[in-house]
Amino acid sequence: MDGFVKIYRKFTEWEWYQDTNTKVVFLHLLLKASFKDSKFQGEIIKKGEVVTSISRLSNELNMSQQAVRTALKHLEKTEEIHKQSTSKLTIITIRKYSVYQGLNETDQQATNKQLTSDQQATNKQLTTLEECKEIKKVRNKEIYNPPIIPPTANQIIELYNQICISYPRCTKLSDSRKRAVNARLNSGVTLDDFKKAFEKAQSSDFLRGKNSRNWIANFDWMVKDANLAKILDGNYDNKTDRSDNNEPNRSSAGNSSETWNLSGTLEL
């Protein structure tokens, strides 16, 4: 530890000057005290503070721990020091550190100016760090939690054309089709739900025309609310994929009000 400490000549008139142990402990604390704010194991150590312990002082001064305790009690009694213990360490504050260092008015002003400058620099650094943390949080949120963009009716049609290759292609996005798709999306049907339904439809023999009427489903039929729900429920799965091994009946292909006309086309 470099540098100097100042001691008033009046120190010889101090009430504990004749008490050797108390005097030695106090002079040792003056020599060990921090002359500027610093950090130690995450704690802010201010000017005039000492990080130590009874056992450490005992070893450093070759003095018994009881003698150290007694000297510290003397110094606390006359308010020369303040002792504060934490779970990690003990901090001893020399209450009149600036007085004992004999700072004159010019020195005090320079010290205060330096402390103010240091504090402003610290505050600026902390503000910059906090701003960086906030920016990092926003960026991480954008990276790991990107905004969920709902699918469009065009995407659903493209998905149908890609998967349902055995069915009539859907080439035009009419207003009625757009309304039907948006109605399903607004009710909570997801892109994965549509994908699953189209895959089930593509695998369904019944919906692909292997039924008593040779009827084939199409996009408009599949995206209707009741029909989409039945496809997802597995009502049109093949026998080998169904637990009941029963072929879907005519009334299951659509709403209960659906009928078959004479030409074999399912009327909705």
JOPELIN-V68876 format. One record per residue. N is the residue number from 0. RES is the residue in one small letter. OMEGA is omega in degrees with one decimal (NA if undefined). Layout:
((N RES OMEGA) (N RES OMEGA))
This chain:
((0 m -177.7) (1 d 175.7) (2 g -176.0) (3 f 169.8) (4 v 179.4) (5 k 178.2) (6 i 176.4) (7 y 174.6) (8 r 178.6) (9 k 178.7) (10 f 179.4) (11 t 179.0) (12 e -178.3) (13 w -173.8) (14 e -180.0) (15 w -174.8) (16 y -178.9) (17 q 177.4) (18 d -171.4) (19 t -176.9) (20 n -179.2) (21 t 179.3) (22 k -178.3) (23 v 179.9) (24 v -177.5) (25 f 177.2) (26 l 178.0) (27 h 178.9) (28 l 177.1) (29 l -179.1) (30 l -176.8) (31 k -174.3) (32 a 178.0) (33 s -179.3) (34 f 174.5) (35 k 179.4) (36 d -179.9) (37 s 179.8) (38 k 175.7) (39 f 179.4) (40 q 176.1) (41 g 178.8) (42 e 175.4) (43 i 177.7) (44 i -175.5) (45 k 177.3) (46 k 179.9) (47 g 178.9) (48 e -179.7) (49 v 173.8) (50 v -174.7) (51 t 176.4) (52 s 179.4) (53 i -177.6) (54 s 180.0) (55 r 177.7) (56 l 179.2) (57 s 179.7) (58 n -176.8) (59 e -175.5) (60 l -177.6) (61 n -175.6) (62 m 179.8) (63 s -179.4) (64 q 178.2) (65 q 178.5) (66 a 177.4) (67 v 179.2) (68 r -179.6) (69 t 179.3) (70 a 179.3) (71 l 177.5) (72 k 176.6) (73 h -176.7) (74 l 176.5) (75 e -177.5) (76 k 180.0) (77 t 174.9) (78 e 172.6) (79 e -178.8) (80 i 171.1) (81 h -176.4) (82 k 179.3) (83 q -179.3) (84 s 174.6) (85 t 178.8) (86 s -176.1) (87 k -170.7) (88 l 176.4) (89 t 179.4) (90 i 176.7) (91 i 179.8) (92 t 174.2) (93 i -168.9) (94 r -177.1) (95 k -174.6) (96 y -178.4) (97 s 179.1) (98 v -179.3) (99 y 178.6) (100 q 174.2) (101 g 179.7) (102 l 175.2) (103 n -174.7) (104 e -179.5) (105 t 178.4) (106 d -178.3) (107 q 178.8) (108 q 178.7) (109 a 179.2) (110 t 179.2) (111 n 179.3) (112 k 179.2) (113 q 179.1) (114 l 178.3) (115 t 179.2) (116 s 179.0) (117 d -179.1) (118 q 178.4) (119 q 178.6) (120 a 178.9) (121 t 179.6) (122 n 179.5) (123 k 179.7) (124 q 179.1) (125 l 178.1) (126 t 178.8) (127 t 179.7) (128 l 179.4) (129 e 178.3) (130 e 178.5) (131 c 179.0) (132 k -179.9) (133 e 178.2) (134 i -179.8) (135 k 178.4) (136 k -179.6) (137 v -179.4) (138 r 178.8) (139 n 178.9) (140 k 179.4) (141 e -177.6) (142 i -173.6) (143 y 177.7) (144 n -179.3) (145 p 179.8) (146 p -179.3) (147 i 179.8) (148 i -178.5) (149 p 178.7) (150 p 178.8) (151 t 177.7) (152 a 177.9) (153 n 178.6) (154 q 179.7) (155 i 178.0) (156 i 178.1) (157 e 178.2) (158 l 177.5) (159 y -178.6) (160 n 179.4) (161 q -173.6) (162 i -174.3) (163 c -176.4) (164 i 179.8) (165 s -175.5) (166 y 176.6) (167 p 179.0) (168 r 175.6) (169 c -172.3) (170 t -175.1) (171 k 176.5) (172 l 178.9) (173 s 179.4) (174 d -178.9) (175 s 178.3) (176 r 179.0) (177 k 179.0) (178 r -178.4) (179 a -179.6) (180 v -179.4) (181 n 177.8) (182 a 177.9) (183 r -179.6) (184 l -180.0) (185 n 179.5) (186 s 176.6) (187 g 177.4) (188 v -176.6) (189 t 176.3) (190 l 178.1) (191 d 177.7) (192 d 177.5) (193 f -179.5) (194 k 179.7) (195 k -179.7) (196 a 179.9) (197 f 177.4) (198 e 177.2) (199 k -180.0) (200 a 179.9) (201 q -179.7) (202 s -175.5) (203 s 176.6) (204 d -176.8) (205 f -177.5) (206 l 178.8) (207 r 172.9) (208 g 179.8) (209 k 176.8) (210 n -173.7) (211 s -178.5) (212 r -176.0) (213 n -179.7) (214 w 179.8) (215 i 178.3) (216 a 176.5) (217 n -175.9) (218 f -177.4) (219 d -179.9) (220 w -175.7) (221 m -174.1) (222 v 173.5) (223 k -171.6) (224 d -176.1) (225 a -177.3) (226 n 179.0) (227 l 179.4) (228 a -179.9) (229 k 177.9) (230 i -179.8) (231 l 178.2) (232 d 179.1) (233 g -178.3) (234 n -176.2) (235 y 176.0) (236 d 177.9) (237 n -177.4) (238 k -178.4) (239 t 179.9) (240 d -175.5) (241 r -179.3) (242 s -175.9) (243 d 179.1) (244 n 178.5) (245 n 177.7) (246 e 178.0) (247 p 177.7) (248 n -174.6) (249 r -175.5) (250 s -179.5) (251 s -178.9) (252 a -179.7) (253 g 179.9) (254 n -179.5) (255 s -179.4) (256 s -178.0) (257 e 178.2) (258 t 177.0) (259 w 177.7) (260 n -174.7) (261 l -177.9) (262 s 177.6) (263 g -179.7) (264 t 179.9) (265 l 177.5) (266 e -177.0) (267 l NA))
